[in-house]
């Protein structure tokens, strides 16, 4: 019985001391990759928006040129 009590007590202490280590985030590189992916996606959206605006302006200018002739 004494051996079982010692084993249970040791297990409780081990879990108690390990809990802070489990709570820490170990995904620093993963977080940076996600942040970079978000930035890349945002830049892609900006580029797409600029391209769409440029196409719209080119179409408008072409329409102006067609009506002048």
N, CA, C and O atoms as a Tripos MOL2 file, in Angstrom:
@<TRIPOS>MOLECULE
protein
  276   275    69     0     0
PROTEIN
NO_CHARGES

@<TRIPOS>ATOM
      1 N           0.8240   -1.1930    0.0000 N.3       1 UNK1
      2 CA          0.0000    0.0000    0.0000 C.3       1 UNK1
      3 C           0.8740    1.2650    0.0000 C.2       1 UNK1
      4 O           0.5460    2.2630   -0.6410 O.2       1 UNK1
      5 N           1.9830    1.1960    0.7290 N.am      2 UNK2
      6 CA          2.8720    2.3490    0.7900 C.3       2 UNK2
      7 C           3.4790    2.6310   -0.5790 C.2       2 UNK2
      8 O           3.6540    3.7910   -0.9520 O.2       2 UNK2
      9 N           3.8020    1.5840   -1.3260 N.am      3 UNK3
     10 CA          4.3810    1.7370   -2.6520 C.3       3 UNK3
     11 C           3.3730    2.4090   -3.6050 C.2       3 UNK3
     12 O           3.7550    3.2720   -4.3950 O.2       3 UNK3
     13 N           2.1110    2.0220   -3.5330 N.am      4 UNK4
     14 CA          1.0630    2.6000   -4.3740 C.3       4 UNK4
     15 C           0.8580    4.0820   -4.0410 C.2       4 UNK4
     16 O           0.7090    4.9040   -4.9460 O.2       4 UNK4
     17 N           0.8490    4.4180   -2.7760 N.am      5 UNK5
     18 CA          0.6870    5.8100   -2.3490 C.3       5 UNK5
     19 C           1.8540    6.6590   -2.8550 C.2       5 UNK5
     20 O           1.6520    7.7780   -3.3240 O.2       5 UNK5
     21 N           3.0470    6.1370   -2.7610 N.am      6 UNK6
     22 CA          4.2270    6.8560   -3.2430 C.3       6 UNK6
     23 C           4.1500    7.0670   -4.7540 C.2       6 UNK6
     24 O           4.4850    8.1430   -5.2490 O.2       6 UNK6
     25 N           3.7160    6.0560   -5.4780 N.am      7 UNK7
     26 CA          3.5910    6.1540   -6.9290 C.3       7 UNK7
     27 C           2.5510    7.2060   -7.3280 C.2       7 UNK7
     28 O           2.7930    8.0120   -8.2260 O.2       7 UNK7
     29 N           1.4180    7.1950   -6.6720 N.am      8 UNK8
     30 CA          0.3590    8.1740   -6.9690 C.3       8 UNK8
     31 C           0.8410    9.5800   -6.6360 C.2       8 UNK8
     32 O           0.6310   10.5090   -7.4160 O.2       8 UNK8
     33 N           1.4780    9.7400   -5.4920 N.am      9 UNK9
     34 CA          1.9970   11.0490   -5.0940 C.3       9 UNK9
     35 C           3.0460   11.5550   -6.0890 C.2       9 UNK9
     36 O           3.0590   12.7400   -6.4210 O.2       9 UNK9
     37 N           3.9100   10.6810   -6.5570 N.am     10 UNK10
     38 CA          4.9290   11.0630   -7.5410 C.3      10 UNK10
     39 C           4.2800   11.4640   -8.8670 C.2      10 UNK10
     40 O           4.7280   12.4060   -9.5220 O.2      10 UNK10
     41 N           3.2460   10.7590   -9.2530 N.am     11 UNK11
     42 CA          2.5400   11.0940  -10.4950 C.3      11 UNK11
     43 C           1.8780   12.4570  -10.3920 C.2      11 UNK11
     44 O           1.9160   13.2330  -11.3470 O.2      11 UNK11
     45 N           1.2750   12.7600   -9.2570 N.am     12 UNK12
     46 CA          0.6330   14.0720   -9.0620 C.3      12 UNK12
     47 C           1.6720   15.1840   -9.1200 C.2      12 UNK12
     48 O           1.4270   16.2220   -9.7340 O.2      12 UNK12
     49 N           2.8170   14.9850   -8.4970 N.am     13 UNK13
     50 CA          3.8770   15.9970   -8.5420 C.3      13 UNK13
     51 C           4.4020   16.1730   -9.9630 C.2      13 UNK13
     52 O           4.6470   17.3000  -10.3930 O.2      13 UNK13
     53 N           4.5760   15.0910  -10.6850 N.am     14 UNK14
     54 CA          5.0770   15.1690  -12.0620 C.3      14 UNK14
     55 C           4.1080   15.9390  -12.9560 C.2      14 UNK14
     56 O           4.5300   16.7740  -13.7570 O.2      14 UNK14
     57 N           2.8300   15.6650  -12.8230 N.am     15 UNK15
     58 CA          1.8290   16.3800  -13.6300 C.3      15 UNK15
     59 C           1.8000   17.8530  -13.2500 C.2      15 UNK15
     60 O           1.7110   18.7170  -14.1220 O.2      15 UNK15
     61 N           1.8750   18.1430  -11.9600 N.am     16 UNK16
     62 CA          1.8540   19.5350  -11.4920 C.3      16 UNK16
     63 C           3.0540   20.3140  -12.0310 C.2      16 UNK16
     64 O           2.9070   21.4660  -12.4390 O.2      16 UNK16
     65 N           4.2200   19.7100  -12.0390 N.am     17 UNK17
     66 CA          5.4080   20.4000  -12.5370 C.3      17 UNK17
     67 C           5.4500   20.4820  -14.0640 C.2      17 UNK17
     68 O           6.1110   21.3650  -14.6100 O.2      17 UNK17
     69 N           4.7720   19.5990  -14.7460 N.am     18 UNK18
     70 CA          4.7640   19.6050  -16.2040 C.3      18 UNK18
     71 C           3.7120   20.5400  -16.7900 C.2      18 UNK18
     72 O           3.8370   20.9540  -17.9430 O.2      18 UNK18
     73 N           2.6920   20.8780  -16.0350 N.am     19 UNK19
     74 CA          1.5910   21.7030  -16.5450 C.3      19 UNK19
     75 C           2.0560   23.0420  -17.1260 C.2      19 UNK19
     76 O           1.5920   23.4020  -18.2080 O.2      19 UNK19
     77 N           2.9430   23.7990  -16.4730 N.am     20 UNK20
     78 CA          3.3800   25.0610  -17.0720 C.3      20 UNK20
     79 C           4.0970   24.8730  -18.4140 C.2      20 UNK20
     80 O           3.9560   25.6980  -19.3180 O.2      20 UNK20
     81 N           4.8490   23.8080  -18.5360 N.am     21 UNK21
     82 CA          5.5470   23.5440  -19.7990 C.3      21 UNK21
     83 C           4.5520   23.2240  -20.9050 C.2      21 UNK21
     84 O           4.7610   23.6210  -22.0510 O.2      21 UNK21
     85 N           3.4840   22.5210  -20.5850 N.am     22 UNK22
     86 CA          2.4650   22.1870  -21.5860 C.3      22 UNK22
     87 C           1.7040   23.4390  -22.0190 C.2      22 UNK22
     88 O           1.2390   23.5260  -23.1550 O.2      22 UNK22
     89 N           1.5810   24.3970  -21.1160 N.am     23 UNK23
     90 CA          0.8020   25.5970  -21.4090 C.3      23 UNK23
     91 C           1.5510   26.5580  -22.3260 C.2      23 UNK23
     92 O           0.9260   27.4000  -22.9710 O.2      23 UNK23
     93 N           2.8660   26.4530  -22.3960 N.am     24 UNK24
     94 CA          3.6420   27.3660  -23.2250 C.3      24 UNK24
     95 C           3.4490   27.0500  -24.6920 C.2      24 UNK24
     96 O           3.2900   25.8950  -25.0880 O.2      24 UNK24
     97 N           3.4670   28.1020  -25.4840 N.am     25 UNK25
     98 CA          3.3160   27.9380  -26.9250 C.3      25 UNK25
     99 C           4.6480   27.5410  -27.5350 C.2      25 UNK25
    100 O           5.6570   28.2160  -27.3270 O.2      25 UNK25
    101 N           4.6570   26.4740  -28.2710 N.am     26 UNK26
    102 CA          5.8700   26.0240  -28.9390 C.3      26 UNK26
    103 C           5.7680   26.2110  -30.4490 C.2      26 UNK26
    104 O           6.5530   25.6260  -31.1960 O.2      26 UNK26
    105 N           4.8150   27.0170  -30.9070 N.am     27 UNK27
    106 CA          4.5780   27.1720  -32.3400 C.3      27 UNK27
    107 C           5.0430   28.5280  -32.8380 C.2      27 UNK27
    108 O           4.3620   29.1480  -33.6550 O.2      27 UNK27
    109 N           6.1920   29.0060  -32.3630 N.am     28 UNK28
    110 CA          6.6960   30.3090  -32.7850 C.3      28 UNK28
    111 C           6.9260   30.3890  -34.2820 C.2      28 UNK28
    112 O           6.5150   31.3630  -34.9130 O.2      28 UNK28
    113 N           7.5660   29.3980  -34.8580 N.am     29 UNK29
    114 CA          7.8280   29.4030  -36.3000 C.3      29 UNK29
    115 C           6.5250   29.2770  -37.0780 C.2      29 UNK29
    116 O           6.3520   29.9080  -38.1210 O.2      29 UNK29
    117 N           5.6250   28.4720  -36.5720 N.am     30 UNK30
    118 CA          4.3390   28.2880  -37.2340 C.3      30 UNK30
    119 C           3.5470   29.5900  -37.2320 C.2      30 UNK30
    120 O           2.8890   29.9130  -38.2210 O.2      30 UNK30
    121 N           3.6000   30.3340  -36.1410 N.am     31 UNK31
    122 CA          2.8920   31.6000  -36.0450 C.3      31 UNK31
    123 C           3.4680   32.5880  -37.0470 C.2      31 UNK31
    124 O           2.7250   33.3210  -37.7010 O.2      31 UNK31
    125 N           4.7830   32.6080  -37.1660 N.am     32 UNK32
    126 CA          5.4130   33.5120  -38.1190 C.3      32 UNK32
    127 C           5.0170   33.1510  -39.5420 C.2      32 UNK32
    128 O           4.8050   34.0350  -40.3720 O.2      32 UNK32
    129 N           4.9180   31.8760  -39.8250 N.am     33 UNK33
    130 CA          4.5240   31.4470  -41.1670 C.3      33 UNK33
    131 C           3.0850   31.8730  -41.4530 C.2      33 UNK33
    132 O           2.7760   32.3180  -42.5580 O.2      33 UNK33
    133 N           2.2240   31.7410  -40.4770 N.am     34 UNK34
    134 CA          0.8290   32.1610  -40.6590 C.3      34 UNK34
    135 C           0.7450   33.6560  -40.8800 C.2      34 UNK34
    136 O          -0.0130   34.1200  -41.7310 O.2      34 UNK34
    137 N           1.5230   34.4180  -40.1120 N.am     35 UNK35
    138 CA          1.5290   35.8680  -40.2610 C.3      35 UNK35
    139 C           2.0160   36.2470  -41.6540 C.2      35 UNK35
    140 O           1.4420   37.1270  -42.2950 O.2      35 UNK35
    141 N           3.0550   35.5970  -42.1170 N.am     36 UNK36
    142 CA          3.5880   35.8780  -43.4510 C.3      36 UNK36
    143 C           2.5640   35.5090  -44.5110 C.2      36 UNK36
    144 O           2.4110   36.2280  -45.4980 O.2      36 UNK36
    145 N           1.8650   34.4060  -44.3240 N.am     37 UNK37
    146 CA          0.8490   33.9880  -45.2900 C.3      37 UNK37
    147 C          -0.2800   35.0140  -45.3490 C.2      37 UNK37
    148 O          -0.7940   35.3160  -46.4260 O.2      37 UNK37
    149 N          -0.6620   35.5480  -44.1950 N.am     38 UNK38
    150 CA         -1.7130   36.5720  -44.1700 C.3      38 UNK38
    151 C          -1.2590   37.8220  -44.9040 C.2      38 UNK38
    152 O          -2.0250   38.4230  -45.6560 O.2      38 UNK38
    153 N           0.0120   38.2170  -44.6790 N.am     39 UNK39
    154 CA          0.5430   39.3940  -45.3620 C.3      39 UNK39
    155 C           0.5720   39.1690  -46.8740 C.2      39 UNK39
    156 O           0.2240   40.0580  -47.6510 O.2      39 UNK39
    157 N           0.9900   37.9710  -47.2790 N.am     40 UNK40
    158 CA          1.0350   37.6540  -48.7030 C.3      40 UNK40
    159 C          -0.3600   37.6990  -49.3130 C.2      40 UNK40
    160 O          -0.5400   38.2150  -50.4160 O.2      40 UNK40
    161 N          -1.3380   37.1670  -48.6080 N.am     41 UNK41
    162 CA         -2.7110   37.1740  -49.0980 C.3      41 UNK41
    163 C          -3.2210   38.6050  -49.2190 C.2      41 UNK41
    164 O          -3.9120   38.9470  -50.1790 O.2      41 UNK41
    165 N          -2.8800   39.4310  -48.2490 N.am     42 UNK42
    166 CA         -3.3080   40.8270  -48.2730 C.3      42 UNK42
    167 C          -2.6820   41.5580  -49.4700 C.2      42 UNK42
    168 O          -3.3470   42.3360  -50.1540 O.2      42 UNK42
    169 N          -1.3980   41.2930  -49.7030 N.am     43 UNK43
    170 CA         -0.7200   41.9170  -50.8440 C.3      43 UNK43
    171 C          -1.3200   41.4360  -52.1630 C.2      43 UNK43
    172 O          -1.4690   42.2180  -53.1020 O.2      43 UNK43
    173 N          -1.6600   40.1640  -52.2330 N.am     44 UNK44
    174 CA         -2.2960   39.6330  -53.4450 C.3      44 UNK44
    175 C          -3.6220   40.3240  -53.7030 C.2      44 UNK44
    176 O          -3.9440   40.6460  -54.8460 O.2      44 UNK44
    177 N          -4.3890   40.5510  -52.6550 N.am     45 UNK45
    178 CA         -5.6710   41.2460  -52.8060 C.3      45 UNK45
    179 C          -5.4560   42.6720  -53.2950 C.2      45 UNK45
    180 O          -6.1860   43.1610  -54.1570 O.2      45 UNK45
    181 N          -4.4320   43.3420  -52.7270 N.am     46 UNK46
    182 CA         -4.1360   44.7100  -53.1540 C.3      46 UNK46
    183 C          -3.7330   44.7310  -54.6240 C.2      46 UNK46
    184 O          -4.1820   45.5850  -55.3890 O.2      46 UNK46
    185 N          -2.8740   43.7760  -55.0130 N.am     47 UNK47
    186 CA         -2.4420   43.7110  -56.4100 C.3      47 UNK47
    187 C          -3.6220   43.4490  -57.3450 C.2      47 UNK47
    188 O          -3.7150   44.0420  -58.4200 O.2      47 UNK47
    189 N          -4.5130   42.5650  -56.9300 N.am     48 UNK48
    190 CA         -5.6880   42.2640  -57.7450 C.3      48 UNK48
    191 C          -6.5810   43.4880  -57.8780 C.2      48 UNK48
    192 O          -7.1290   43.7540  -58.9480 O.2      48 UNK48
    193 N          -6.7250   44.2320  -56.7850 N.am     49 UNK49
    194 CA         -7.5510   45.4410  -56.8090 C.3      49 UNK49
    195 C          -6.9370   46.4950  -57.7340 C.2      49 UNK49
    196 O          -7.6400   47.1390  -58.5130 O.2      49 UNK49
    197 N          -5.6030   46.6590  -57.6340 N.am     50 UNK50
    198 CA         -4.9230   47.6250  -58.5040 C.3      50 UNK50
    199 C          -5.0670   47.2240  -59.9730 C.2      50 UNK50
    200 O          -5.2930   48.0740  -60.8350 O.2      50 UNK50
    201 N          -4.9370   45.9420  -60.2480 N.am     51 UNK51
    202 CA         -5.0640   45.4730  -61.6300 C.3      51 UNK51
    203 C          -6.4760   45.7190  -62.1450 C.2      51 UNK51
    204 O          -6.6710   46.1380  -63.2860 O.2      51 UNK51
    205 N          -7.4550   45.4530  -61.2900 N.am     52 UNK52
    206 CA         -8.8500   45.6540  -61.6840 C.3      52 UNK52
    207 C          -9.1090   47.1360  -61.9680 C.2      52 UNK52
    208 O          -9.7900   47.4770  -62.9340 O.2      52 UNK52
    209 N          -8.5630   48.0110  -61.1210 N.am     53 UNK53
    210 CA         -8.7280   49.4450  -61.3410 C.3      53 UNK53
    211 C          -8.0190   49.8900  -62.6170 C.2      53 UNK53
    212 O          -8.5450   50.7200  -63.3580 O.2      53 UNK53
    213 N          -6.8350   49.3470  -62.8780 N.am     54 UNK54
    214 CA         -6.0970   49.6990  -64.0860 C.3      54 UNK54
    215 C          -6.8580   49.2340  -65.3290 C.2      54 UNK54
    216 O          -6.9290   49.9560  -66.3240 O.2      54 UNK54
    217 N          -7.4260   48.0260  -65.2690 N.am     55 UNK55
    218 CA         -8.2150   47.5280  -66.3960 C.3      55 UNK55
    219 C          -9.4470   48.3950  -66.6230 C.2      55 UNK55
    220 O          -9.8170   48.6900  -67.7600 O.2      55 UNK55
    221 N         -10.0700   48.7940  -65.5290 N.am     56 UNK56
    222 CA        -11.2650   49.6360  -65.6360 C.3      56 UNK56
    223 C         -10.9060   50.9910  -66.2530 C.2      56 UNK56
    224 O         -11.6340   51.5160  -67.0950 O.2      56 UNK56
    225 N          -9.7660   51.5460  -65.8160 N.am     57 UNK57
    226 CA         -9.3250   52.8350  -66.3550 C.3      57 UNK57
    227 C          -8.9600   52.6990  -67.8300 C.2      57 UNK57
    228 O          -9.2930   53.5710  -68.6330 O.2      57 UNK57
    229 N          -8.2800   51.6180  -68.1910 N.am     58 UNK58
    230 CA         -7.9050   51.4010  -69.5860 C.3      58 UNK58
    231 C          -9.1540   51.2660  -70.4530 C.2      58 UNK58
    232 O          -9.2080   51.7930  -71.5640 O.2      58 UNK58
    233 N         -10.1400   50.5660  -69.9440 N.am     59 UNK59
    234 CA        -11.3950   50.3970  -70.6880 C.3      59 UNK59
    235 C         -12.0920   51.7490  -70.8650 C.2      59 UNK59
    236 O         -12.6250   52.0540  -71.9320 O.2      59 UNK59
    237 N         -12.0770   52.5520  -69.7980 N.am     60 UNK60
    238 CA        -12.7020   53.8680  -69.8480 C.3      60 UNK60
    239 C         -11.9720   54.7780  -70.8390 C.2      60 UNK60
    240 O         -12.6000   55.5100  -71.6050 O.2      60 UNK60
    241 N         -10.6210   54.7200  -70.8120 N.am     61 UNK61
    242 CA         -9.8310   55.5300  -71.7420 C.3      61 UNK61
    243 C         -10.0570   55.0760  -73.1880 C.2      61 UNK61
    244 O         -10.1330   55.8970  -74.1020 O.2      61 UNK61
    245 N         -10.1600   53.7780  -73.3780 N.am     62 UNK62
    246 CA        -10.4040   53.2620  -74.7190 C.3      62 UNK62
    247 C         -11.7740   53.7090  -75.2250 C.2      62 UNK62
    248 O         -11.9530   54.0240  -76.4010 O.2      62 UNK62
    249 N         -12.7170   53.7270  -74.3180 N.am     63 UNK63
    250 CA        -14.0660   54.1710  -74.6880 C.3      63 UNK63
    251 C         -14.0510   55.6630  -75.0520 C.2      63 UNK63
    252 O         -14.7350   56.0800  -75.9860 O.2      63 UNK63
    253 N         -13.2710   56.4640  -74.3130 N.am     64 UNK64
    254 CA        -13.1340   57.9000  -74.6050 C.3      64 UNK64
    255 C         -12.5150   58.0960  -75.9900 C.2      64 UNK64
    256 O         -12.9740   58.9170  -76.7840 O.2      64 UNK64
    257 N         -11.4640   57.3250  -76.2570 N.am     65 UNK65
    258 CA        -10.7780   57.4380  -77.5370 C.3      65 UNK65
    259 C         -11.7050   57.0270  -78.6890 C.2      65 UNK65
    260 O         -11.6620   57.6210  -79.7670 O.2      65 UNK65
    261 N         -12.5290   56.0240  -78.4580 N.am     66 UNK66
    262 CA        -13.4490   55.5690  -79.5000 C.3      66 UNK66
    263 C         -14.5130   56.6250  -79.7990 C.2      66 UNK66
    264 O         -14.9260   56.7770  -80.9490 O.2      66 UNK66
    265 N         -14.9570   57.3530  -78.7760 N.am     67 UNK67
    266 CA        -15.9900   58.3570  -78.9860 C.3      67 UNK67
    267 C         -15.4080   59.6280  -79.6040 C.2      67 UNK67
    268 O         -16.1530   60.3860  -80.2230 O.2      67 UNK67
    269 N         -14.1200   59.8870  -79.4620 N.am     68 UNK68
    270 CA        -13.4930   61.0630  -80.0440 C.3      68 UNK68
    271 C         -13.3280   60.9300  -81.5500 C.2      68 UNK68
    272 O         -13.3640   61.9320  -82.2640 O.2      68 UNK68
    273 N         -13.1510   59.7280  -82.0360 N.am     69 UNK69
    274 CA        -12.8900   59.5220  -83.4630 C.3      69 UNK69
    275 C         -14.0990   59.6490  -84.2910 C.2      69 UNK69
    276 O         -14.0310   59.5010  -85.5110 O.2      69 UNK69
@<TRIPOS>BOND
     1     1     2 1
     2     2     3 1
     3     3     4 2
     4     3     5 am
     5     5     6 1
     6     6     7 1
     7     7     8 2
     8     7     9 am
     9     9    10 1
    10    10    11 1
    11    11    12 2
    12    11    13 am
    13    13    14 1
    14    14    15 1
    15    15    16 2
    16    15    17 am
    17    17    18 1
    18    18    19 1
    19    19    20 2
    20    19    21 am
    21    21    22 1
    22    22    23 1
    23    23    24 2
    24    23    25 am
    25    25    26 1
    26    26    27 1
    27    27    28 2
    28    27    29 am
    29    29    30 1
    30    30    31 1
    31    31    32 2
    32    31    33 am
    33    33    34 1
    34    34    35 1
    35    35    36 2
    36    35    37 am
    37    37    38 1
    38    38    39 1
    39    39    40 2
    40    39    41 am
    41    41    42 1
    42    42    43 1
    43    43    44 2
    44    43    45 am
    45    45    46 1
    46    46    47 1
    47    47    48 2
    48    47    49 am
    49    49    50 1
    50    50    51 1
    51    51    52 2
    52    51    53 am
    53    53    54 1
    54    54    55 1
    55    55    56 2
    56    55    57 am
    57    57    58 1
    58    58    59 1
    59    59    60 2
    60    59    61 am
    61    61    62 1
    62    62    63 1
    63    63    64 2
    64    63    65 am
    65    65    66 1
    66    66    67 1
    67    67    68 2
    68    67    69 am
    69    69    70 1
    70    70    71 1
    71    71    72 2
    72    71    73 am
    73    73    74 1
    74    74    75 1
    75    75    76 2
    76    75    77 am
    77    77    78 1
    78    78    79 1
    79    79    80 2
    80    79    81 am
    81    81    82 1
    82    82    83 1
    83    83    84 2
    84    83    85 am
    85    85    86 1
    86    86    87 1
    87    87    88 2
    88    87    89 am
    89    89    90 1
    90    90    91 1
    91    91    92 2
    92    91    93 am
    93    93    94 1
    94    94    95 1
    95    95    96 2
    96    95    97 am
    97    97    98 1
    98    98    99 1
    99    99   100 2
   100    99   101 am
   101   101   102 1
   102   102   103 1
   103   103   104 2
   104   103   105 am
   105   105   106 1
   106   106   107 1
   107   107   108 2
   108   107   109 am
   109   109   110 1
   110   110   111 1
   111   111   112 2
   112   111   113 am
   113   113   114 1
   114   114   115 1
   115   115   116 2
   116   115   117 am
   117   117   118 1
   118   118   119 1
   119   119   120 2
   120   119   121 am
   121   121   122 1
   122   122   123 1
   123   123   124 2
   124   123   125 am
   125   125   126 1
   126   126   127 1
   127   127   128 2
   128   127   129 am
   129   129   130 1
   130   130   131 1
   131   131   132 2
   132   131   133 am
   133   133   134 1
   134   134   135 1
   135   135   136 2
   136   135   137 am
   137   137   138 1
   138   138   139 1
   139   139   140 2
   140   139   141 am
   141   141   142 1
   142   142   143 1
   143   143   144 2
   144   143   145 am
   145   145   146 1
   146   146   147 1
   147   147   148 2
   148   147   149 am
   149   149   150 1
   150   150   151 1
   151   151   152 2
   152   151   153 am
   153   153   154 1
   154   154   155 1
   155   155   156 2
   156   155   157 am
   157   157   158 1
   158   158   159 1
   159   159   160 2
   160   159   161 am
   161   161   162 1
   162   162   163 1
   163   163   164 2
   164   163   165 am
   165   165   166 1
   166   166   167 1
   167   167   168 2
   168   167   169 am
   169   169   170 1
   170   170   171 1
   171   171   172 2
   172   171   173 am
   173   173   174 1
   174   174   175 1
   175   175   176 2
   176   175   177 am
   177   177   178 1
   178   178   179 1
   179   179   180 2
   180   179   181 am
   181   181   182 1
   182   182   183 1
   183   183   184 2
   184   183   185 am
   185   185   186 1
   186   186   187 1
   187   187   188 2
   188   187   189 am
   189   189   190 1
   190   190   191 1
   191   191   192 2
   192   191   193 am
   193   193   194 1
   194   194   195 1
   195   195   196 2
   196   195   197 am
   197   197   198 1
   198   198   199 1
   199   199   200 2
   200   199   201 am
   201   201   202 1
   202   202   203 1
   203   203   204 2
   204   203   205 am
   205   205   206 1
   206   206   207 1
   207   207   208 2
   208   207   209 am
   209   209   210 1
   210   210   211 1
   211   211   212 2
   212   211   213 am
   213   213   214 1
   214   214   215 1
   215   215   216 2
   216   215   217 am
   217   217   218 1
   218   218   219 1
   219   219   220 2
   220   219   221 am
   221   221   222 1
   222   222   223 1
   223   223   224 2
   224   223   225 am
   225   225   226 1
   226   226   227 1
   227   227   228 2
   228   227   229 am
   229   229   230 1
   230   230   231 1
   231   231   232 2
   232   231   233 am
   233   233   234 1
   234   234   235 1
   235   235   236 2
   236   235   237 am
   237   237   238 1
   238   238   239 1
   239   239   240 2
   240   239   241 am
   241   241   242 1
   242   242   243 1
   243   243   244 2
   244   243   245 am
   245   245   246 1
   246   246   247 1
   247   247   248 2
   248   247   249 am
   249   249   250 1
   250   250   251 1
   251   251   252 2
   252   251   253 am
   253   253   254 1
   254   254   255 1
   255   255   256 2
   256   255   257 am
   257   257   258 1
   258   258   259 1
   259   259   260 2
   260   259   261 am
   261   261   262 1
   262   262   263 1
   263   263   264 2
   264   263   265 am
   265   265   266 1
   266   266   267 1
   267   267   268 2
   268   267   269 am
   269   269   270 1
   270   270   271 1
   271   271   272 2
   272   271   273 am
   273   273   274 1
   274   274   275 1
   275   275   276 2
@<TRIPOS>SUBSTRUCTURE
     1 UNK1         2 RESIDUE 1 A UNK
     2 UNK2         6 RESIDUE 1 A UNK
     3 UNK3        10 RESIDUE 1 A UNK
     4 UNK4        14 RESIDUE 1 A UNK
     5 UNK5        18 RESIDUE 1 A UNK
     6 UNK6        22 RESIDUE 1 A UNK
     7 UNK7        26 RESIDUE 1 A UNK
     8 UNK8        30 RESIDUE 1 A UNK
     9 UNK9        34 RESIDUE 1 A UNK
    10 UNK10       38 RESIDUE 1 A UNK
    11 UNK11       42 RESIDUE 1 A UNK
    12 UNK12       46 RESIDUE 1 A UNK
    13 UNK13       50 RESIDUE 1 A UNK
    14 UNK14       54 RESIDUE 1 A UNK
    15 UNK15       58 RESIDUE 1 A UNK
    16 UNK16       62 RESIDUE 1 A UNK
    17 UNK17       66 RESIDUE 1 A UNK
    18 UNK18       70 RESIDUE 1 A UNK
    19 UNK19       74 RESIDUE 1 A UNK
    20 UNK20       78 RESIDUE 1 A UNK
    21 UNK21       82 RESIDUE 1 A UNK
    22 UNK22       86 RESIDUE 1 A UNK
    23 UNK23       90 RESIDUE 1 A UNK
    24 UNK24       94 RESIDUE 1 A UNK
    25 UNK25       98 RESIDUE 1 A UNK
    26 UNK26      102 RESIDUE 1 A UNK
    27 UNK27      106 RESIDUE 1 A UNK
    28 UNK28      110 RESIDUE 1 A UNK
    29 UNK29      114 RESIDUE 1 A UNK
    30 UNK30      118 RESIDUE 1 A UNK
    31 UNK31      122 RESIDUE 1 A UNK
    32 UNK32      126 RESIDUE 1 A UNK
    33 UNK33      130 RESIDUE 1 A UNK
    34 UNK34      134 RESIDUE 1 A UNK
    35 UNK35      138 RESIDUE 1 A UNK
    36 UNK36      142 RESIDUE 1 A UNK
    37 UNK37      146 RESIDUE 1 A UNK
    38 UNK38      150 RESIDUE 1 A UNK
    39 UNK39      154 RESIDUE 1 A UNK
    40 UNK40      158 RESIDUE 1 A UNK
    41 UNK41      162 RESIDUE 1 A UNK
    42 UNK42      166 RESIDUE 1 A UNK
    43 UNK43      170 RESIDUE 1 A UNK
    44 UNK44      174 RESIDUE 1 A UNK
    45 UNK45      178 RESIDUE 1 A UNK
    46 UNK46      182 RESIDUE 1 A UNK
    47 UNK47      186 RESIDUE 1 A UNK
    48 UNK48      190 RESIDUE 1 A UNK
    49 UNK49      194 RESIDUE 1 A UNK
    50 UNK50      198 RESIDUE 1 A UNK
    51 UNK51      202 RESIDUE 1 A UNK
    52 UNK52      206 RESIDUE 1 A UNK
    53 UNK53      210 RESIDUE 1 A UNK
    54 UNK54      214 RESIDUE 1 A UNK
    55 UNK55      218 RESIDUE 1 A UNK
    56 UNK56      222 RESIDUE 1 A UNK
    57 UNK57      226 RESIDUE 1 A UNK
    58 UNK58      230 RESIDUE 1 A UNK
    59 UNK59      234 RESIDUE 1 A UNK
    60 UNK60      238 RESIDUE 1 A UNK
    61 UNK61      242 RESIDUE 1 A UNK
    62 UNK62      246 RESIDUE 1 A UNK
    63 UNK63      250 RESIDUE 1 A UNK
    64 UNK64      254 RESIDUE 1 A UNK
    65 UNK65      258 RESIDUE 1 A UNK
    66 UNK66      262 RESIDUE 1 A UNK
    67 UNK67      266 RESIDUE 1 A UNK
    68 UNK68      270 RESIDUE 1 A UNK
    69 UNK69      274 RESIDUE 1 A UNK
